[in-house]
Amino acid sequence: MDEKVKPAKFFNNANKTVEAYHRVLQPLCKELNIPPLALDILLFVANNPEDATAREICKFRGFKPGIVSVYVEKMAGEGLLERKSDSADRRKSVLSVTEKALPIVARGQELQKRFGERLLRGLTDEDITAMKKAFSVIESNVEFVLKHGLEE
């Protein structure tokens, strides 16, 4: 393995990226008096309508089910989220943002867009293409390890 590429560096960069992302969203959270996790949930539901269940939020964002449940319940009560039974599995609730949540979502999405643009500043189109390819390969390798461990 190339000495310049260590797993610890990936973890460190991932953690810093999450920290920077939350720092970008923090002023909006304070202004609207909304907890950061609640904003994360709203944005996840708006950005991923095909995966808008509490289980998928926990899976993709790494949140604990109990806390997601509390925030979903609270935001549903405040009229920011709507729950509907999944037609394929009535035990699941599919979440969607309401009309009332749209101004919050729009502001959060604008911050997400600006954050993404800032992260890619200084990279050429070729750099970004190579990065996407590398991340795709890494994602496949991670999936393999999750299913099979390190063995070929």
Sequence and secondary structure as in RCSB ss.txt:
>XXXX:A:sequence
MDEKVKPAKFFNNANKTVEAYHRVLQPLCKELNIPPLALDILLFVANNPEDATAREICKFRGFKPGIVSVYVEKM
AGEGLLERKSDSADRRKSVLSVTEKALPIVARGQELQKRFGERLLRGLTDEDITAMKKAFSVIESNVEFVLKHGL
EE
>XXXX:A:secstr
  TT  HHHHHHHHHHHHHHHHHHHHHHHHHHT  HHHHHHHHHHHH GGG SHHHHHHHH   HHHHHHHHHHH
HHTTSEEEEE SS TT EEEEE GGGHHHHHHHHHHHHHHHHHHHTT  HHHHHHHHHHHHHHHHHHHHHHHHTT
  
